[in-house]
Amino acid sequence: MKFINAASLLFCLSPALAFDGSISADTELGRKLLGKARQLNNNNNNYNYYSWMGSASLKFDGCISIPSFEREDGIRNNLVAKFRLCPDHNCGTCRNAGEYIVEMREFVDVYQDAQREANEAECETAQYNCEYNCQNGNYVYNGNNGNNYYQNQNNGGNNGEYCTYQCLMDQGLDYCFDEQDQVDMNEFAECRAMNEKGGQNNNNNYYNGNGAYQMYYIGAYCTSSGVYAGVFTDSTCTKHAPSGTYEKYNYGYSLPTKPLVSSDCISCSAYNNNGNNNNNNNNNGGITETCQKLYEQSLKCESNLNGVSYKDTSGCELIHTILPKLNSAIKGLRAPTAAKVCAWTFGIGFFALAGYLFLLHRKVMRQKRELEAMGYTEAPHKGGVHA
C-alpha cells in the first residue's frame, strides 16, 4: 500500500479532538491496589530511572480509537487507553505530569489483575476480623434480614458461618462471595463478535425481527465515569445495540455493570500499610507493579514532567497530533459533512501510517526491554519521534 504524505493528511483532516471520554480522578482505589505491589531492587541499574514514580499516582485520562483494516472483518476499532502519572499524588490538577498511551486490553488486563488481588487481600483480612468478632461476641447480626440462602441453611445450626457472612455483607463486601460466578472482564476490552467462542449461534447471526439477520459485537466504550462493556451493531464497536440485546441472546444473563476501568486514581507507592502476614515492613519508596508494567508497555510523552533527570518524549507527536487526528477522522467517517469525503479519500493511507508508527514504536520498545533484561542499558531519548 502506498502511504500518503502525513502533512497532507493532517491538513485535510479535522482539527485535533479532545480525547473521547476524558476521565476525572479521585483517590480511592489506590489503597486497594497494593496486592500487586513490590519494591524494585535497589541494586537494579534502572532503579534511579524509575524511582520518581514512587511519589506519583496513575490517572486514567480517556480513550482513543485506532482503526485497523482486516481482509475478513473490514475496519475494526481498537481502543487505546491514555493515562497520566501525576507527581506528588496530585490527581486533582495533575500538573506537570507525563502522558502515556497503551493498548486498552493491556491496560484492562493489568488493572483487573491488580484489582482482583487487592479484593482478595481485602476479603481475607475482613473475613479474619469478622470471624474473630463473631467468635468473641463482638458482632451482633439480625438473622431476619439475612440472605435467603443462608437463612435456609442456618436454622440455628451454623451461626458462626452465617454471622461471618452477614458481617462481610454489612461492610459491602458482597464480591467476596462471587468467585464462582466471576466473569473475566479482560475479554471485553477488545471488540469482537458476540459469542464468538461458541454458543447457541455459531454464525454469530441473530434474527432482528425485521426479516433480516443482525451481527452483534461486544467491546469496551468510554464514559465520564470509566470504561464499560457494551453490545454494538458494528464491527468497530461504535453503534450501540438496543437495550436488552445481550440478555435476549444469552439466556437472560447480563453484561457486567461494573466498569472495566473506573475513574479512581491509583497510587504508585508500594508501601506496606498492612503489617499482617508480611515480613517486609520497610518497603518505603517502592513502586507498584501496576504502574511499572503500564509504564514499560506505554508510548511516552514526558515533555511536561518535572523532577525527572531523563525525559522520554519519543511519543509526543503521536500522542498530541497523529492519534487525536485519527480519532477525529473516525468520527468524521460517520458524519455527513465535507470532512467525510476528505477522510475517506485519505483515511486508509492515514490509518496505515498511524498504525504502522504505533506498532513500530511498540516493537522497538519491546526489543529495548529485552536488551535491558540482558544487562544492556541506554539513556532515554530526550526529544523527537524515534521509531
ABEGO torsion letter per residue (X at the ends): XBBBBAAAAAAABBBBBBBBGBBBBBBAAAAAAAAABBBBBAABAAAAAAAAAAABBBBBAEBBBBBBBBAAAEBBBBBBBBBBBBBGGBAAAGBGBBBBBBBAAAAAAAAAAAAAAAAAAAAAAAAAAAAAAAAAGABBBBAAABBAAAAAAAGGABAAAAAAAAAAAAAGAAAAAAAAABBBAAAAABBBBBGAAEEABAAGBBBAGAGBBBBBBBBBBBBAAEBBBBBBABAAGABBBBBGAAAAAAGGBBBBABBABBABBBBABBBBAAGBGBABAABBGBBBAAAAAAAAABBBBAAABBGBABBBAAAAAAAAAAAAAAAAAAAAAABBBAAAAAAAAAAAAAAAAAAAAAAAAAAAAAAAAAAAAAGBBBBBBAEEBBX
